């Protein structure tokens, strides 16, 4: 059985997951309380706040399906979260990859909560150039994207070199 230090090493990663999930849900609740579906508020010439519901995945993938995708994407996210939690446990004393995995898990949990509560993911950040709009997204999506970016960075950076082992005397 792992010792207390092993469990203590998980604390920052579980806290990051909770923080991402909480911030995501708080921001979504603020938007839900202020906006009607489709309503938007121009913040700058290139950024609006808007209330949109996405029953699909990224870029509204499978959004037009009759509803099975809600459960499929929720189950897929839960399975991926379980796998990433296992990876966080394996690398809990590292920094970069557990942080990346934690961002992804926190974001995925935030979006699963939406799927279960609303049948779709609540999106509210909308960037555009003139009349060309990027699909609306949320803080969970941002955390997932940042986490994937950190994972890629870690892979391209390579593994940190191990400290040289002291020579043992016979």
Beta strands, then each sheet from edge to edge (+ up, - down):
strand 1: 40-42
strand 2: 47-54
strand 3: 121-129
strand 4: 132-133
sheet 1: 1+ 2- 3+ 4-
end
